[in-house]
Amino acid sequence: MTGTAITYGDTRDIGIEFIVALYHANGWSSAEKPDLLQKALVNSETLVSAWHGERLIGVGNAISDGFLVVYYPHLLVLPEYHGQGVGAGLMQRLKDRYRNFHQHIVVAEGRAVKFYEKMGFVRAGKTEPMWIYSGDDH
């Protein structure tokens, strides 16, 4: 991973092949719906990405009401870049964009819980996450 610096951006012009490779590498079932996945990311209120040269190595998005509440549904980094600050760089850019919002929401599981705690998130009272989900990766 040496040589070219990691850069961050907010382009929405990300090739579907890069997106699918990132989601497959992380075992996310949405990679099986590439057209819908690309549309979901591109139509998010905010989309940030991390690049190592021409290679997409991470992506994060936000959905918001624009005033009070923001939800961060996706934050993925290629596994070989885990632990190098890429996810934190993406999450910090998202949080900076919404820094004055009343409520920031993320659903985390497994190893991601500790990551989000390091990013300042805490369990939301006595709430329990709930969903209607058609995937099979959880």
Stockholm file with secondary structure:
# STOCKHOLM 1.0

chainA/1-138         MTGTAITYGDTRDIGIEFIVALYHANGWSSAEKPDLLQKALVNSETLVSAWHGERLIGVGNAISDGFLVVYYPHLLVLPEYHGQGVGAGLMQRLKDRYRNFHQHIVVAEGRAVKFYEKMGFVRAGKTEPMWIYSGDDH
#=GR chainA/1-138 SS CCSSCEEEECCSCCCHHHHHHHHHHTTCGGGGSHHHHHHHHHTSSEEEEEEETTEEEEEEEEEECSSSEEECCCEEECGGGTTTTHHHHHHHHHHHHTTTCSEEECCCCTTHHHHHHHTTCCCCTTCCCCCCCCCSCC
#=GC SS_cons         CCSSCEEEECCSCCCHHHHHHHHHHTTCGGGGSHHHHHHHHHTSSEEEEEEETTEEEEEEEEEECSSSEEECCCEEECGGGTTTTHHHHHHHHHHHHTTTCSEEECCCCTTHHHHHHHTTCCCCTTCCCCCCCCCSCC
//
